[in-house]
Amino acid sequence: MAVKIRLTRLGDKKAPFYRVVVADSRSPRDGKFIEVIGTYDPLKNPAEIKVDTEKATKWIANGALPTETAKTVLRKAGVIKDKE
């Protein structure tokens, strides 16, 4: 089972709000997930990111692969360190 860290969309039309979730890669974007590890609100200025860093690092250590967008959110939250 391939596990991914990705965003699920919530909120109204033209007012998105996202959850950062750990899900099976075969499940749909807004479908079944394993665990919620945070939230992302792009409409606030600056964008509000709340991520449980312990859960995120545990899942990454266990082999969960973040999507490109989730990787950007996790990098801004300080979970993933930039390569220097």
FILOKE-50139 format. One line per 4 residues: their letters; for each residue x, y, z of N, C-alpha, C. Coordinates in pm, 1 decimal, padded with zeros to 6 digits. Atoms other than C-alpha are relative to their C-alpha. Example, Ala and Ser with C-alpha at 12.3 -4.5 7.8 and 13.67 -1.06 7.14 Angstrom:
BEGIN
AS	00089.0/-00119.0/00000.0/01230.0/-00450.0/00780.0/00090.0/00120.0/00000.0; -00082.0/-00119.0/-00006.0/01367.0/-00106.0/00714.0/-00077.0/00109.0/00073.0
***
This chain:
BEGIN
MAVK	00085.3/-00118.4/00000.0/00000.0/00000.0/00000.0/00089.5/00124.4/00000.0; -00075.7/-00124.2/00007.5/00153.2/00331.9/-00108.9/-00075.7/00108.6/00075.7; 00062.5/-00102.6/-00083.5/00081.7/00605.1/00145.8/00055.2/00135.4/-00040.5; -00038.6/-00135.5/00037.8/00085.9/00973.9/00054.8/-00049.5/00099.1/00104.0
IRLT	00045.4/-00114.7/-00078.1/00063.9/01296.7/00249.6/-00048.8/00100.6/-00102.6; 00056.6/-00090.5/00099.8/-00169.4/01525.0/00057.2/-00107.6/00087.3/00061.1; 00102.7/-00093.1/-00045.6/-00435.4/01794.9/00082.2/-00137.6/-00047.0/-00045.4; 00139.7/00020.6/00039.6/-00812.3/01741.5/00085.0/-00068.8/00134.3/00009.2
RLGD	00062.7/-00130.9/00008.0/-01029.5/02035.7/-00009.9/-00130.8/00001.8/00076.0; 00124.4/-00027.1/-00070.0/-01301.8/02168.6/00215.2/-00037.4/00144.7/-00028.4; 00038.6/-00139.3/00017.3/-01486.4/02499.2/00224.5/-00097.2/00018.4/-00114.2; 00099.2/-00033.8/00101.3/-01724.4/02675.4/-00008.5/00065.0/00028.6/-00134.3
KKAP	-00045.7/-00038.2/00132.4/-01699.0/02766.4/-00372.5/00077.1/00131.9/00010.2; -00089.8/-00115.0/-00000.2/-01413.8/03017.5/-00418.6/00048.7/00037.7/00140.6; -00050.7/-00022.3/-00135.5/-01329.3/02988.2/-00046.5/00059.1/-00131.2/00051.8; -00053.6/00130.3/-00036.7/-01103.9/02682.6/-00015.0/00064.1/-00001.4/00138.5
FYRV	-00065.5/00029.8/-00126.8/-00979.2/02535.1/00310.5/00046.9/-00144.1/-00012.7; -00056.2/00132.5/00023.1/-00754.8/02228.9/00316.2/00038.5/-00067.3/00130.6; -00054.7/00083.0/-00106.1/-00673.4/01945.8/00553.9/00122.2/-00070.3/-00056.6; -00117.5/00078.4/00037.4/-00328.9/01787.4/00540.0/-00024.5/-00138.9/00057.3
VVAD	00035.7/00134.9/-00043.1/-00399.3/01414.2/00551.8/00100.9/-00102.6/-00050.0; -00075.3/00116.8/00044.2/-00223.0/01081.4/00524.0/-00103.5/-00095.1/-00058.2; 00100.0/00083.1/00067.2/-00406.9/00863.6/00271.6/00066.8/-00101.7/-00090.6; -00042.6/00098.1/00099.1/-00372.7/00558.9/00052.3/00001.5/00071.2/-00135.2
SRSP	-00012.7/-00071.8/00127.3/-00257.1/00678.1/-00289.3/-00111.5/-00034.3/-00097.9; 00107.3/00039.6/00091.7/-00544.1/00492.0/-00458.8/-00134.6/00064.1/00033.7; 00127.7/-00060.2/-00037.5/-00820.6/00674.2/-00268.3/-00015.2/00137.4/-00065.7; 00020.8/-00129.7/00065.5/-00981.4/00986.6/-00423.4/00044.6/00117.3/00087.9
RDGK	-00050.9/-00119.3/-00068.7/-00871.5/01339.8/-00327.4/-00076.7/00030.5/00128.1; 00080.7/-00032.4/-00117.0/-01160.8/01403.9/-00089.0/-00061.5/-00124.5/00062.6; 00054.8/00126.4/-00048.2/-01216.9/01038.0/-00005.0/00057.6/-00042.2/00133.5; -00043.6/00060.4/-00124.7/-01109.6/00804.4/00271.0/00146.6/00032.9/00026.7
FIEV	-00137.4/-00028.4/-00038.3/-00794.6/00892.0/00463.9/00033.8/-00076.2/00127.0; -00046.1/00073.2/-00117.4/-00586.4/00736.4/00740.0/00001.1/00090.4/00122.9; -00014.7/-00089.5/-00114.3/-00513.1/01036.9/00961.7/00010.8/00144.7/-00047.3; -00013.9/-00143.3/00025.3/-00547.0/01417.4/00966.0/00119.9/00047.4/00081.3
IGTY	-00118.2/-00047.6/-00072.0/-00213.9/01577.6/01052.6/00009.8/00152.0/00002.7; -00005.4/-00145.4/-00006.2/-00293.2/01945.8/00997.1/-00103.1/00066.2/-00089.0; 00089.2/-00079.2/00084.0/-00479.2/02225.8/00819.3/00080.8/00108.2/-00072.2; -00063.1/-00105.2/00080.2/-00394.7/02490.3/00559.6/-00110.5/00092.0/-00050.4
DPLK	00099.0/-00098.9/00043.0/-00596.2/02809.9/00502.1/00070.4/00106.1/-00084.7; -00072.4/-00093.5/00086.9/-00462.2/02998.3/00196.3/-00063.0/00138.3/-00009.4; 00067.7/-00128.3/00014.4/-00715.0/03282.7/00220.3/00042.4/00102.4/00104.6; -00047.6/-00094.1/-00101.3/-00571.2/03435.6/00537.0/00130.9/00060.4/-00046.1
NPAE	-00121.1/-00068.0/00041.4/-00289.2/03683.0/00499.6/00087.1/00025.4/00120.9; -00056.1/00107.2/00082.6/-00034.6/03533.6/00556.6/-00077.0/-00131.1/00017.7; 00071.2/00128.1/-00002.3/-00160.5/03181.2/00486.5/00023.4/-00069.6/00133.5; -00008.1/00065.1/-00130.2/-00236.8/02992.0/00807.1/00025.4/-00149.5/-00018.0
IKVD	-00037.5/00140.9/00009.4/-00064.2/02653.7/00839.0/00014.7/-00054.4/00141.2; -00010.8/00067.8/-00128.8/-00115.3/02426.4/01138.5/00025.0/-00147.8/-00028.9; -00036.1/00139.3/00025.4/00063.9/02090.3/01123.1/00056.9/-00059.3/00128.3; -00057.1/00074.1/-00112.1/00134.1/01836.4/01396.7/00133.5/-00056.9/-00048.1
TEKA	-00131.4/00037.0/00053.0/00508.4/01807.1/01335.0/00041.7/-00140.2/00041.7; -00036.3/00135.6/-00043.7/00547.4/01488.1/01539.5/-00064.1/-00105.6/-00088.8; 00069.6/00096.6/00085.3/00284.4/01302.3/01336.7/00056.9/00003.1/-00141.8; -00051.5/-00012.0/00136.3/00419.7/01437.5/01006.9/00137.1/-00066.0/-00013.5
TKWI	-00132.4/00061.1/00008.2/00778.9/01335.7/01079.2/-00007.6/-00151.0/00018.8; 00016.6/00144.8/-00018.4/00661.0/00992.7/01200.2/-00043.5/-00064.8/-00131.0; 00049.5/00058.0/00125.6/00470.8/00931.8/00874.3/00107.6/00004.7/-00108.5; -00107.2/-00009.4/00099.9/00761.3/01054.4/00658.9/00108.3/-00104.2/00028.4
ANGA	-00099.1/00100.9/-00037.2/01000.3/00829.2/00852.3/-00048.1/-00140.7/-00033.8; 00056.8/00131.1/00032.4/00763.1/00536.8/00790.4/-00020.8/-00019.7/-00150.1; 00003.6/00018.3/00144.5/00774.5/00597.8/00414.4/-00111.2/00071.2/-00073.9; 00104.6/-00074.7/00069.8/00480.6/00827.8/00338.0/00064.1/00108.1/-00086.2
LPTE	-00055.2/-00098.9/00093.0/00556.2/01044.8/00034.3/-00095.0/00118.7/-00012.5; 00086.3/-00116.4/00018.5/00421.7/01402.1/00030.4/-00011.4/00037.0/-00147.8; 00016.1/-00052.3/00135.0/00277.7/01540.1/-00293.3/00075.9/00131.6/-00009.3; -00074.1/-00125.6/00016.7/00439.7/01852.8/-00438.6/-00060.0/00112.9/00082.7
TAKT	00065.8/-00105.9/-00075.8/00181.4/02085.5/-00282.2/00013.6/-00023.8/00149.3; -00014.4/00032.1/-00142.1/00191.6/01905.7/00052.2/00143.9/00021.9/00045.7; -00140.1/-00021.8/-00034.0/00572.0/01920.9/00044.9/00026.6/00148.7/00023.9; -00015.4/-00144.2/-00016.9/00553.3/02300.5/00004.1/-00060.1/00045.0/00132.5
VLRK	00065.9/-00036.0/-00125.9/00309.2/02330.5/00295.6/00082.4/-00049.2/00118.2; -00081.9/00054.5/-00108.7/00523.3/02103.9/00516.2/00132.0/00075.0/00013.5; -00123.5/-00078.2/-00005.4/00833.9/02302.4/00424.1/-00024.3/00133.8/00069.0; 00032.9/-00126.9/-00064.8/00663.2/02628.0/00528.3/-00028.5/-00018.8/00148.4
AGVI	00028.9/00029.2/-00140.8/00553.7/02463.0/00855.3/00125.4/-00040.4/00076.2; -00125.6/00034.8/-00064.6/00913.8/02360.7/00926.0/00019.1/-00148.4/00023.0; -00013.0/00144.5/-00016.0/00861.9/01984.8/00906.1/00111.6/-00054.3/-00089.4; -00102.2/00041.0/00095.5/01079.8/01936.3/00597.1/00101.7/00114.0/-00010.2
KDKE	-00106.7/-00100.1/00007.4/01413.9/02116.4/00595.9/00041.0/00019.9/-00145.1; -00049.0/-00029.5/00134.5/01537.5/02290.6/00280.7/00137.6/-00060.5/-00019.7; -00133.3/00050.5/00032.8/01835.2/02135.7/00105.3/00092.1/00118.4/-00021.5; -00095.0/-00111.4/00014.8/02139.6/02357.4/00126.0/00120.8/-00041.2/-00077.8
***
